Amino acid sequence: MICSLITAVLLAPALIDPASQESSVSASSEADALLLGNRDHRYRWVEDWLKLPEGMSLGNTHGAVCVDKAGRVYFNTDREHAIVVVGPDGSVERTFGEEWKGGLHGMALVEEDGEEFLYIAHTGRHCAAKLTLEGRVVWTLPWPEASGKYQDEGQYRPTGIAIAPDGTIFVADGYGQSWIHRYRADRTYLGSFGGPGTEPGKMRTPHGLVMETMGDAAYLLVCDRENRRLQRFDMEGELIRAESAVLERPCNAVFSAGVLAVAELRGRVTLLGLDDEGRRRVLVHLAEQPDPGKRAQNGIPVQDWRPGEFLSPHGIGADARGNLYVLDWNRNGRVSKLERVSPLPGAAKSKKAR
């Protein structure tokens, strides 16, 4: 990991270390289980993890996944249960957000002075908002009229949101005009960067956002979906690096167990590390969909789902134990759990020290 700000703007492909990779799927000796990944990044696909109450169906899942410090999983649907809260055992504890039905798309969970909040981006209501974990609206943030980049709010369809350590708010207009907008913590408009294009710094569907901290420095990582790459910016919106990591339409990402896990719409999750120069490199692909006809498709029926195979990964979250939770874009609703089997980084060292 690099600990100082990188100032060079580079367009560099990620490196793949063949020696670090194994087959992304291997048969498990345990019944009804699949092991995924490689030695250092091994996961178990947990079949039937999510336990829905009798009579409940999710409907279309087309949003994000977050996990709070108690291990509860929050994810989005397009129905009246716009936010579903699931306990660590997979049981649905509650749902809320009927007023956000249809279009709740991006979500970030942030702790502030000991209290956790949900920040959301809504494509249909053309706004962002801050909520308590019980669903109370703290504030809403309307379309960025001050930017001068829109004729009306209908052109603004935000898909992602991220909050910097200093409270700066970033909102990605992924389904609109491909700009990212910056605001102070008090919602004062600061400026916009990106905009449509393929050159470094420009974007085609900046879909999901994630904060990255290295020492005292903070960065914004952008899942530049249709350019099939990640881009890293500083807190002023200046490009640090645009990099190709052999990604297949990255939608969202999360840091987990020392790596970056990326949900790719074309049927897989990819784990990325950093090389000595700070460039992303592929560590392993997880649960890659073998059938091209099932990738990036919303209408795959339940009878065609297979354990150990994603369809259209759209949202991804992680808990403190390194488990991953992946939301497929699917009209029937699908959220899967990958249970981490490999020890967390540093676990063996800490155990030996005791």
C-alpha beads as a LAMMPS data file, in Angstrom:
LAMMPS data file: protein, C-alpha beads

354 atoms
353 bonds

1 atom types
1 bond types

-500.0 500.0 xlo xhi
-500.0 500.0 ylo yhi
-500.0 500.0 zlo zhi

Masses

1 110.0

Atoms # bond

1 1 1 0.000 0.000 0.000
2 1 1 1.299 3.437 -0.760
3 1 1 1.079 6.010 1.981
4 1 1 1.582 9.252 0.103
5 1 1 -0.424 10.960 -2.595
6 1 1 0.330 9.833 -6.129
7 1 1 0.498 12.848 -8.392
8 1 1 1.117 11.290 -11.766
9 1 1 -1.875 10.723 -13.999
10 1 1 -1.474 7.346 -15.661
11 1 1 -3.451 5.068 -17.879
12 1 1 -2.013 1.710 -16.936
13 1 1 -3.373 -1.829 -17.152
14 1 1 -3.565 -3.824 -13.957
15 1 1 -1.099 -6.637 -13.595
16 1 1 -2.172 -10.243 -13.306
17 1 1 0.013 -12.607 -11.355
18 1 1 -0.650 -16.084 -12.790
19 1 1 1.096 -17.725 -9.867
20 1 1 -1.420 -16.235 -7.471
21 1 1 -4.436 -17.551 -9.308
22 1 1 -6.234 -20.875 -9.283
23 1 1 -9.512 -22.022 -10.725
24 1 1 -12.239 -19.743 -9.397
25 1 1 -14.435 -22.714 -8.469
26 1 1 -13.463 -25.976 -6.848
27 1 1 -15.637 -28.794 -5.594
28 1 1 -16.168 -28.901 -1.858
29 1 1 -16.163 -32.063 0.217
30 1 1 -19.052 -30.637 2.227
31 1 1 -22.604 -31.244 1.086
32 1 1 -24.440 -28.390 -0.593
33 1 1 -21.399 -26.130 -0.631
34 1 1 -18.940 -24.739 -3.158
35 1 1 -15.520 -23.369 -2.411
36 1 1 -14.424 -20.406 -4.495
37 1 1 -11.189 -18.513 -4.959
38 1 1 -7.609 -19.468 -4.161
39 1 1 -5.521 -20.263 -1.100
40 1 1 -5.316 -16.726 0.257
41 1 1 -8.807 -15.715 -0.801
42 1 1 -11.072 -18.689 -0.254
43 1 1 -14.853 -18.376 0.136
44 1 1 -17.763 -20.748 0.553
45 1 1 -20.941 -20.083 -1.414
46 1 1 -23.706 -20.295 1.201
47 1 1 -26.768 -21.732 -0.489
48 1 1 -30.161 -20.539 0.798
49 1 1 -28.495 -17.985 3.064
50 1 1 -31.351 -15.477 2.851
51 1 1 -34.456 -16.554 4.807
52 1 1 -37.493 -14.605 3.626
53 1 1 -40.667 -14.493 5.735
54 1 1 -43.516 -16.626 4.415
55 1 1 -45.247 -14.883 1.538
56 1 1 -42.492 -12.323 0.938
57 1 1 -40.795 -11.993 -2.432
58 1 1 -38.060 -9.496 -3.105
59 1 1 -38.996 -8.332 -6.576
60 1 1 -36.417 -6.570 -8.702
61 1 1 -33.019 -6.094 -7.040
62 1 1 -31.229 -3.179 -8.678
63 1 1 -29.333 -1.418 -5.929
64 1 1 -26.563 -1.644 -3.371
65 1 1 -25.501 -3.608 -0.270
66 1 1 -24.142 -2.282 3.044
67 1 1 -23.320 -3.920 6.378
68 1 1 -23.502 -2.153 9.744
69 1 1 -21.119 -2.686 12.653
70 1 1 -23.547 -5.173 14.239
71 1 1 -23.340 -7.369 11.120
72 1 1 -26.793 -6.533 9.762
73 1 1 -27.004 -6.475 5.970
74 1 1 -28.954 -3.714 4.176
75 1 1 -29.914 -4.028 0.520
76 1 1 -32.314 -2.443 -1.953
77 1 1 -35.288 -3.618 -3.978
78 1 1 -37.636 -1.731 -6.288
79 1 1 -40.721 -2.638 -4.229
80 1 1 -42.267 -1.005 -1.164
81 1 1 -39.630 -2.763 0.942
82 1 1 -37.024 -0.540 -0.684
83 1 1 -34.534 -1.286 2.090
84 1 1 -34.372 -4.810 3.519
85 1 1 -32.481 -5.399 6.769
86 1 1 -31.136 -8.910 7.341
87 1 1 -29.537 -10.259 10.513
88 1 1 -26.249 -12.158 10.567
89 1 1 -28.194 -15.452 10.466
90 1 1 -29.891 -14.483 7.193
91 1 1 -33.322 -13.754 8.684
92 1 1 -35.139 -10.613 7.583
93 1 1 -35.387 -8.384 10.667
94 1 1 -37.383 -5.560 9.091
95 1 1 -37.942 -3.535 5.954
96 1 1 -38.573 0.163 5.387
97 1 1 -38.478 2.895 2.760
98 1 1 -41.839 2.612 1.023
99 1 1 -41.493 6.264 0.021
100 1 1 -38.306 5.316 -1.865
101 1 1 -39.963 2.556 -3.892
102 1 1 -38.666 2.297 -7.461
103 1 1 -35.248 3.783 -8.117
104 1 1 -33.320 3.489 -4.860
105 1 1 -30.019 2.602 -6.429
106 1 1 -26.916 3.703 -4.537
107 1 1 -26.265 3.401 -0.822
108 1 1 -23.423 4.011 1.626
109 1 1 -23.329 3.349 5.371
110 1 1 -21.226 5.797 7.391
111 1 1 -20.512 6.095 11.109
112 1 1 -20.519 9.646 12.482
113 1 1 -19.775 10.327 16.158
114 1 1 -20.739 6.783 17.077
115 1 1 -24.012 6.726 15.119
116 1 1 -24.461 5.054 11.737
117 1 1 -26.353 6.604 8.835
118 1 1 -27.423 5.509 5.371
119 1 1 -26.727 7.805 2.434
120 1 1 -28.758 6.969 -0.662
121 1 1 -28.941 7.942 -4.332
122 1 1 -32.296 7.692 -6.107
123 1 1 -32.527 7.586 -9.896
124 1 1 -36.296 8.144 -10.072
125 1 1 -36.526 11.005 -7.600
126 1 1 -33.378 12.652 -8.989
127 1 1 -31.866 13.222 -5.558
128 1 1 -29.674 11.956 -2.754
129 1 1 -30.625 11.704 0.911
130 1 1 -29.317 10.955 4.387
131 1 1 -31.311 8.530 6.553
132 1 1 -31.047 7.067 10.018
133 1 1 -30.878 3.274 10.170
134 1 1 -34.564 3.355 11.119
135 1 1 -35.409 5.228 7.927
136 1 1 -35.948 8.766 9.236
137 1 1 -34.932 11.337 6.626
138 1 1 -32.233 13.676 7.961
139 1 1 -31.984 15.680 4.745
140 1 1 -32.396 15.444 0.987
141 1 1 -30.064 16.776 -1.689
142 1 1 -31.805 17.777 -4.954
143 1 1 -30.425 17.875 -8.477
144 1 1 -27.255 19.993 -8.893
145 1 1 -28.852 22.944 -10.648
146 1 1 -25.900 25.125 -9.570
147 1 1 -23.554 23.046 -11.748
148 1 1 -25.091 24.438 -14.941
149 1 1 -24.824 21.019 -16.586
150 1 1 -28.535 20.181 -16.695
151 1 1 -31.599 21.692 -18.319
152 1 1 -33.897 20.128 -15.742
153 1 1 -33.878 17.553 -12.948
154 1 1 -35.019 14.799 -15.301
155 1 1 -31.535 14.669 -16.822
156 1 1 -30.061 13.820 -13.426
157 1 1 -30.257 10.147 -12.421
158 1 1 -27.741 9.479 -9.623
159 1 1 -26.560 5.930 -9.056
160 1 1 -23.875 6.160 -6.377
161 1 1 -22.869 8.130 -3.301
162 1 1 -19.802 8.232 -1.047
163 1 1 -18.808 10.260 1.998
164 1 1 -15.202 11.318 2.638
165 1 1 -13.639 11.259 6.116
166 1 1 -14.012 15.061 6.297
167 1 1 -17.713 14.834 5.406
168 1 1 -17.406 15.812 1.734
169 1 1 -20.266 14.284 -0.254
170 1 1 -19.734 12.778 -3.701
171 1 1 -22.721 11.837 -5.882
172 1 1 -22.329 9.998 -9.203
173 1 1 -24.796 10.743 -11.997
174 1 1 -24.302 7.328 -13.554
175 1 1 -27.567 7.029 -15.470
176 1 1 -27.673 10.686 -16.442
177 1 1 -24.840 12.832 -17.750
178 1 1 -21.827 10.966 -16.257
179 1 1 -20.712 13.750 -13.922
180 1 1 -19.649 13.418 -10.294
181 1 1 -20.724 16.257 -8.023
182 1 1 -18.973 17.421 -4.838
183 1 1 -20.618 19.007 -1.802
184 1 1 -19.478 20.120 1.623
185 1 1 -20.920 18.236 4.585
186 1 1 -23.518 21.025 4.885
187 1 1 -24.556 20.291 1.247
188 1 1 -23.000 23.425 -0.226
189 1 1 -22.171 22.725 -3.868
190 1 1 -18.411 22.651 -4.523
191 1 1 -18.079 21.577 -8.140
192 1 1 -18.280 18.758 -10.651
193 1 1 -15.779 16.585 -12.471
194 1 1 -15.769 13.792 -15.018
195 1 1 -18.371 14.152 -17.711
196 1 1 -18.948 11.882 -20.699
197 1 1 -15.987 10.466 -22.610
198 1 1 -13.408 7.689 -22.796
199 1 1 -10.149 9.526 -22.078
200 1 1 -8.667 9.439 -18.566
201 1 1 -10.776 11.489 -16.189
202 1 1 -13.888 11.210 -18.362
203 1 1 -16.538 8.578 -17.781
204 1 1 -19.211 6.422 -19.327
205 1 1 -21.663 5.539 -16.558
206 1 1 -19.799 6.310 -13.322
207 1 1 -21.951 3.780 -11.523
208 1 1 -20.631 3.163 -8.016
209 1 1 -18.332 5.067 -5.662
210 1 1 -16.122 3.898 -2.798
211 1 1 -13.772 5.765 -0.481
212 1 1 -10.168 4.614 -0.095
213 1 1 -7.841 5.807 2.657
214 1 1 -4.059 5.388 2.710
215 1 1 -2.444 6.819 5.786
216 1 1 -3.732 10.373 6.107
217 1 1 -4.762 10.585 2.443
218 1 1 -8.232 9.862 1.100
219 1 1 -9.229 9.011 -2.453
220 1 1 -12.421 8.418 -4.374
221 1 1 -12.607 5.269 -6.482
222 1 1 -15.106 5.358 -9.336
223 1 1 -16.543 2.279 -11.033
224 1 1 -16.479 3.691 -14.572
225 1 1 -18.752 0.935 -15.809
226 1 1 -18.992 1.285 -19.572
227 1 1 -15.310 2.201 -19.875
228 1 1 -14.691 -1.061 -17.991
229 1 1 -12.246 0.462 -15.551
230 1 1 -11.685 2.022 -12.152
231 1 1 -10.547 5.604 -11.754
232 1 1 -8.973 7.138 -8.659
233 1 1 -9.421 10.831 -7.782
234 1 1 -8.260 13.050 -4.957
235 1 1 -10.700 14.968 -2.783
236 1 1 -10.674 17.933 -5.192
237 1 1 -11.714 15.748 -8.111
238 1 1 -8.271 15.662 -9.712
239 1 1 -7.442 12.407 -11.469
240 1 1 -4.722 10.306 -9.874
241 1 1 -4.946 7.246 -12.078
242 1 1 -7.273 5.674 -14.621
243 1 1 -6.615 1.986 -14.849
244 1 1 -7.892 -1.012 -16.717
245 1 1 -8.084 -4.094 -14.566
246 1 1 -9.591 -6.469 -17.125
247 1 1 -12.988 -5.666 -15.619
248 1 1 -16.350 -6.614 -17.101
249 1 1 -18.602 -3.584 -16.473
250 1 1 -17.800 -2.834 -12.817
251 1 1 -20.888 -1.667 -10.918
252 1 1 -19.851 -1.329 -7.268
253 1 1 -16.934 -2.210 -5.019
254 1 1 -16.082 -2.695 -1.349
255 1 1 -12.868 -3.062 0.635
256 1 1 -12.719 -6.363 2.504
257 1 1 -9.895 -8.290 4.165
258 1 1 -7.245 -6.055 2.627
259 1 1 -8.457 -6.284 -0.969
260 1 1 -10.967 -4.524 -3.203
261 1 1 -13.927 -6.706 -4.201
262 1 1 -15.636 -5.527 -7.405
263 1 1 -19.128 -6.544 -8.541
264 1 1 -19.049 -6.862 -12.328
265 1 1 -22.319 -6.839 -14.223
266 1 1 -21.092 -9.454 -16.669
267 1 1 -21.323 -12.290 -14.216
268 1 1 -18.527 -12.292 -11.645
269 1 1 -16.841 -10.698 -8.627
270 1 1 -13.149 -9.836 -8.948
271 1 1 -10.711 -9.316 -6.080
272 1 1 -8.023 -6.702 -6.700
273 1 1 -4.824 -5.950 -4.812
274 1 1 -2.132 -3.304 -5.298
275 1 1 1.316 -3.721 -6.778
276 1 1 4.375 -1.825 -5.524
277 1 1 3.510 1.122 -7.768
278 1 1 -0.031 1.408 -6.494
279 1 1 -1.685 -0.141 -9.533
280 1 1 -4.566 -2.594 -9.201
281 1 1 -3.831 -6.206 -10.006
282 1 1 -6.214 -9.125 -10.265
283 1 1 -5.957 -11.654 -7.445
284 1 1 -8.822 -13.952 -8.392
285 1 1 -12.259 -14.031 -10.035
286 1 1 -15.106 -15.463 -7.947
287 1 1 -18.185 -17.406 -9.107
288 1 1 -17.834 -16.364 -12.735
289 1 1 -20.913 -17.117 -14.825
290 1 1 -19.889 -19.711 -17.466
291 1 1 -22.865 -19.060 -19.770
292 1 1 -22.498 -15.756 -21.692
293 1 1 -26.250 -15.754 -22.247
294 1 1 -26.854 -15.341 -18.496
295 1 1 -24.460 -12.438 -17.969
296 1 1 -25.781 -8.881 -17.511
297 1 1 -29.341 -10.137 -17.947
298 1 1 -32.193 -9.097 -15.663
299 1 1 -34.697 -11.795 -16.596
300 1 1 -32.923 -15.060 -15.739
301 1 1 -35.626 -17.193 -14.017
302 1 1 -35.012 -18.808 -10.638
303 1 1 -34.961 -22.319 -12.080
304 1 1 -31.896 -21.352 -14.125
305 1 1 -29.862 -20.093 -11.164
306 1 1 -26.936 -22.255 -10.081
307 1 1 -25.023 -22.163 -6.759
308 1 1 -21.491 -20.891 -7.253
309 1 1 -22.483 -18.834 -10.306
310 1 1 -23.426 -15.173 -10.332
311 1 1 -25.728 -13.691 -12.949
312 1 1 -25.370 -9.898 -13.004
313 1 1 -23.559 -8.650 -9.876
314 1 1 -24.673 -5.081 -9.186
315 1 1 -24.167 -4.384 -5.472
316 1 1 -21.610 -5.713 -3.002
317 1 1 -20.999 -5.361 0.735
318 1 1 -18.716 -6.936 3.334
319 1 1 -18.854 -7.591 7.061
320 1 1 -16.085 -7.476 9.664
321 1 1 -15.369 -11.193 9.224
322 1 1 -14.561 -10.747 5.540
323 1 1 -17.790 -12.305 4.267
324 1 1 -19.135 -10.849 1.022
325 1 1 -22.779 -10.157 0.155
326 1 1 -23.585 -9.770 -3.526
327 1 1 -26.782 -8.440 -5.060
328 1 1 -27.557 -9.594 -8.595
329 1 1 -29.547 -7.340 -10.902
330 1 1 -32.531 -9.649 -11.290
331 1 1 -36.276 -9.139 -11.529
332 1 1 -36.893 -12.017 -9.093
333 1 1 -34.462 -10.677 -6.496
334 1 1 -31.194 -12.373 -5.590
335 1 1 -28.707 -11.660 -2.792
336 1 1 -25.952 -14.204 -2.149
337 1 1 -23.443 -14.734 0.647
338 1 1 -19.826 -15.750 0.199
339 1 1 -18.465 -16.860 3.564
340 1 1 -14.755 -16.243 3.948
341 1 1 -12.844 -19.443 4.696
342 1 1 -9.265 -18.132 4.547
343 1 1 -8.044 -16.432 7.750
344 1 1 -8.255 -12.657 7.784
345 1 1 -4.915 -10.926 7.130
346 1 1 -2.928 -10.768 10.349
347 1 1 -5.074 -13.352 12.123
348 1 1 -2.381 -16.026 12.249
349 1 1 0.216 -13.526 13.466
350 1 1 -2.076 -12.254 16.195
351 1 1 -2.880 -15.782 17.341
352 1 1 0.806 -16.664 17.526
353 1 1 1.522 -13.523 19.544
354 1 1 -0.977 -14.603 22.195

Bonds

1 1 1 2
2 1 2 3
3 1 3 4
4 1 4 5
5 1 5 6
6 1 6 7
7 1 7 8
8 1 8 9
9 1 9 10
10 1 10 11
11 1 11 12
12 1 12 13
13 1 13 14
14 1 14 15
15 1 15 16
16 1 16 17
17 1 17 18
18 1 18 19
19 1 19 20
20 1 20 21
21 1 21 22
22 1 22 23
23 1 23 24
24 1 24 25
25 1 25 26
26 1 26 27
27 1 27 28
28 1 28 29
29 1 29 30
30 1 30 31
31 1 31 32
32 1 32 33
33 1 33 34
34 1 34 35
35 1 35 36
36 1 36 37
37 1 37 38
38 1 38 39
39 1 39 40
40 1 40 41
41 1 41 42
42 1 42 43
43 1 43 44
44 1 44 45
45 1 45 46
46 1 46 47
47 1 47 48
48 1 48 49
49 1 49 50
50 1 50 51
51 1 51 52
52 1 52 53
53 1 53 54
54 1 54 55
55 1 55 56
56 1 56 57
57 1 57 58
58 1 58 59
59 1 59 60
60 1 60 61
61 1 61 62
62 1 62 63
63 1 63 64
64 1 64 65
65 1 65 66
66 1 66 67
67 1 67 68
68 1 68 69
69 1 69 70
70 1 70 71
71 1 71 72
72 1 72 73
73 1 73 74
74 1 74 75
75 1 75 76
76 1 76 77
77 1 77 78
78 1 78 79
79 1 79 80
80 1 80 81
81 1 81 82
82 1 82 83
83 1 83 84
84 1 84 85
85 1 85 86
86 1 86 87
87 1 87 88
88 1 88 89
89 1 89 90
90 1 90 91
91 1 91 92
92 1 92 93
93 1 93 94
94 1 94 95
95 1 95 96
96 1 96 97
97 1 97 98
98 1 98 99
99 1 99 100
100 1 100 101
101 1 101 102
102 1 102 103
103 1 103 104
104 1 104 105
105 1 105 106
106 1 106 107
107 1 107 108
108 1 108 109
109 1 109 110
110 1 110 111
111 1 111 112
112 1 112 113
113 1 113 114
114 1 114 115
115 1 115 116
116 1 116 117
117 1 117 118
118 1 118 119
119 1 119 120
120 1 120 121
121 1 121 122
122 1 122 123
123 1 123 124
124 1 124 125
125 1 125 126
126 1 126 127
127 1 127 128
128 1 128 129
129 1 129 130
130 1 130 131
131 1 131 132
132 1 132 133
133 1 133 134
134 1 134 135
135 1 135 136
136 1 136 137
137 1 137 138
138 1 138 139
139 1 139 140
140 1 140 141
141 1 141 142
142 1 142 143
143 1 143 144
144 1 144 145
145 1 145 146
146 1 146 147
147 1 147 148
148 1 148 149
149 1 149 150
150 1 150 151
151 1 151 152
152 1 152 153
153 1 153 154
154 1 154 155
155 1 155 156
156 1 156 157
157 1 157 158
158 1 158 159
159 1 159 160
160 1 160 161
161 1 161 162
162 1 162 163
163 1 163 164
164 1 164 165
165 1 165 166
166 1 166 167
167 1 167 168
168 1 168 169
169 1 169 170
170 1 170 171
171 1 171 172
172 1 172 173
173 1 173 174
174 1 174 175
175 1 175 176
176 1 176 177
177 1 177 178
178 1 178 179
179 1 179 180
180 1 180 181
181 1 181 182
182 1 182 183
183 1 183 184
184 1 184 185
185 1 185 186
186 1 186 187
187 1 187 188
188 1 188 189
189 1 189 190
190 1 190 191
191 1 191 192
192 1 192 193
193 1 193 194
194 1 194 195
195 1 195 196
196 1 196 197
197 1 197 198
198 1 198 199
199 1 199 200
200 1 200 201
201 1 201 202
202 1 202 203
203 1 203 204
204 1 204 205
205 1 205 206
206 1 206 207
207 1 207 208
208 1 208 209
209 1 209 210
210 1 210 211
211 1 211 212
212 1 212 213
213 1 213 214
214 1 214 215
215 1 215 216
216 1 216 217
217 1 217 218
218 1 218 219
219 1 219 220
220 1 220 221
221 1 221 222
222 1 222 223
223 1 223 224
224 1 224 225
225 1 225 226
226 1 226 227
227 1 227 228
228 1 228 229
229 1 229 230
230 1 230 231
231 1 231 232
232 1 232 233
233 1 233 234
234 1 234 235
235 1 235 236
236 1 236 237
237 1 237 238
238 1 238 239
239 1 239 240
240 1 240 241
241 1 241 242
242 1 242 243
243 1 243 244
244 1 244 245
245 1 245 246
246 1 246 247
247 1 247 248
248 1 248 249
249 1 249 250
250 1 250 251
251 1 251 252
252 1 252 253
253 1 253 254
254 1 254 255
255 1 255 256
256 1 256 257
257 1 257 258
258 1 258 259
259 1 259 260
260 1 260 261
261 1 261 262
262 1 262 263
263 1 263 264
264 1 264 265
265 1 265 266
266 1 266 267
267 1 267 268
268 1 268 269
269 1 269 270
270 1 270 271
271 1 271 272
272 1 272 273
273 1 273 274
274 1 274 275
275 1 275 276
276 1 276 277
277 1 277 278
278 1 278 279
279 1 279 280
280 1 280 281
281 1 281 282
282 1 282 283
283 1 283 284
284 1 284 285
285 1 285 286
286 1 286 287
287 1 287 288
288 1 288 289
289 1 289 290
290 1 290 291
291 1 291 292
292 1 292 293
293 1 293 294
294 1 294 295
295 1 295 296
296 1 296 297
297 1 297 298
298 1 298 299
299 1 299 300
300 1 300 301
301 1 301 302
302 1 302 303
303 1 303 304
304 1 304 305
305 1 305 306
306 1 306 307
307 1 307 308
308 1 308 309
309 1 309 310
310 1 310 311
311 1 311 312
312 1 312 313
313 1 313 314
314 1 314 315
315 1 315 316
316 1 316 317
317 1 317 318
318 1 318 319
319 1 319 320
320 1 320 321
321 1 321 322
322 1 322 323
323 1 323 324
324 1 324 325
325 1 325 326
326 1 326 327
327 1 327 328
328 1 328 329
329 1 329 330
330 1 330 331
331 1 331 332
332 1 332 333
333 1 333 334
334 1 334 335
335 1 335 336
336 1 336 337
337 1 337 338
338 1 338 339
339 1 339 340
340 1 340 341
341 1 341 342
342 1 342 343
343 1 343 344
344 1 344 345
345 1 345 346
346 1 346 347
347 1 347 348
348 1 348 349
349 1 349 350
350 1 350 351
351 1 351 352
352 1 352 353
353 1 353 354
